[in-house]
Amino acid sequence: MLDRLQPDILISDIGIPDIDGYMLMQEIRKRSPKQGGLMGAIALTAYAAEYDQKQALQAGFQQHLAKPVEPEELAQAIVAVMESIGGQKERGNYLKK
């Protein structure tokens, strides 16, 4: 799907069928910028431990939110990720390593 459409942001659960969200994000981050590899990403998941948050960030997500999440909290996370991506684009540095 990313070959046809590059969204600005991806909101993904971690526990998804066939491939978990960590593996999905790692595969996305391998893609070139033109193929969507630099899109913003939020993990929205029931896996809420500190370890899970660290794993999500290491996989390439910029935010980790535990379910259930309030709509305003999700909106704030989206804004934060989009602002971060915008600032990184201006500096030419998209991903923190």
Stockholm file with secondary structure:
# STOCKHOLM 1.0

chainA/1-97         MLDRLQPDILISDIGIPDIDGYMLMQEIRKRSPKQGGLMGAIALTAYAAEYDQKQALQAGFQQHLAKPVEPEELAQAIVAVMESIGGQKERGNYLKK
#=GR chainA/1-97 SS CTTTCCCSEEEECSSCSSSCHHHHHHHHHTSCGGGTTTCEEEEEESCCSHHHHHHHHHHTCSEEEESSCCHHHHHHHHHHHHHHHHHHHHHTCCCCC
#=GC SS_cons        CTTTCCCSEEEECSSCSSSCHHHHHHHHHTSCGGGTTTCEEEEEESCCSHHHHHHHHHHTCSEEEESSCCHHHHHHHHHHHHHHHHHHHHHTCCCCC
//
